[in-house]
Amino acid sequence: MTIDTTHSLQVRLDEATIRKAERLAALRGRSVSELLAELIEHLVGDDKEYEAHQGNALAEMADGYRLGGQMRAAREAWHQR
């Protein structure tokens, strides 16, 4: 026995949009519900991917880049306090 972990969601759309969605679903051999679920899953996946890339970029910025230069003087020598 499998457990269904999906939930229903009600969406309100104008009639013209519903008709277009029904035609698109029919052309793809799917239901409107399946099309919407696929789109939402894609958007959520993109968001997770963005967050992963953002985390990597922030980590790189925190580490900084080694550009091969050499420190020729201590910081204190350049900045009088």
C-alpha positions as CSV (number, residue, x, y, z in Angstrom):
1,M,0.0,0.0,0.0
2,T,1.4,3.4,-1.0
3,I,0.7,6.6,0.9
4,D,-0.4,9.6,-1.1
5,T,1.6,12.6,0.2
6,T,0.2,15.1,-2.2
7,H,-2.4,17.8,-1.3
8,S,-4.8,19.6,-3.5
9,L,-4.5,23.3,-4.2
10,Q,-7.2,25.6,-5.6
11,V,-6.2,28.2,-8.1
12,R,-8.5,30.9,-9.6
13,L,-7.9,31.9,-13.2
14,D,-10.0,33.7,-15.8
15,E,-11.8,31.5,-18.4
16,A,-9.5,32.4,-21.3
17,T,-6.4,31.3,-19.4
18,I,-8.2,28.1,-18.3
19,R,-9.1,27.3,-21.9
20,K,-5.5,27.9,-23.1
21,A,-4.1,25.7,-20.3
22,E,-6.6,22.9,-21.2
23,R,-5.5,23.1,-24.8
24,L,-1.8,23.1,-23.9
25,A,-2.3,20.1,-21.5
26,A,-4.2,18.2,-24.2
27,L,-1.4,18.8,-26.7
28,R,1.2,17.5,-24.2
29,G,-1.0,14.6,-23.2
30,R,-1.3,15.8,-19.6
31,S,-3.8,17.3,-17.3
32,V,-3.8,21.0,-16.3
33,S,-3.1,19.8,-12.7
34,E,0.0,17.9,-13.9
35,L,1.2,21.0,-15.9
36,L,0.9,23.3,-12.9
37,A,2.6,20.8,-10.6
38,E,5.5,20.4,-13.0
39,L,5.8,24.2,-13.3
40,I,5.8,24.7,-9.6
41,E,8.3,21.9,-9.0
42,H,10.5,23.5,-11.6
43,L,10.3,27.0,-10.0
44,V,11.0,25.5,-6.5
45,G,14.0,23.6,-8.0
46,D,15.3,26.8,-9.5
47,D,15.1,28.5,-6.2
48,K,17.0,25.8,-4.4
49,E,19.7,25.9,-7.1
50,Y,19.9,29.7,-6.8
51,E,20.3,29.4,-3.0
52,A,23.1,26.8,-3.5
53,H,25.0,29.0,-5.9
54,Q,24.4,32.0,-3.6
55,G,25.9,30.1,-0.7
56,N,28.9,29.1,-2.8
57,A,29.5,32.7,-3.9
58,L,29.2,34.1,-0.4
59,A,31.7,31.5,0.8
60,E,34.1,32.5,-2.0
61,M,33.8,36.2,-1.1
62,A,34.4,35.4,2.6
63,D,37.6,33.6,1.7
64,G,38.7,36.1,-0.8
65,Y,41.0,35.5,-3.8
66,R,44.7,35.0,-3.7
67,L,46.0,37.1,-6.6
68,G,49.7,36.4,-6.0
69,G,50.7,39.8,-4.6
70,Q,53.0,40.2,-1.7
71,M,52.6,42.4,1.4
72,R,55.6,44.7,1.4
73,A,54.7,46.5,4.6
74,A,52.6,45.9,7.6
75,R,49.1,47.4,7.7
76,E,50.2,49.8,10.5
77,A,52.9,51.3,8.2
78,W,50.3,52.3,5.7
79,H,47.7,53.7,8.1
80,Q,48.8,56.1,10.9
81,R,46.6,56.1,13.9
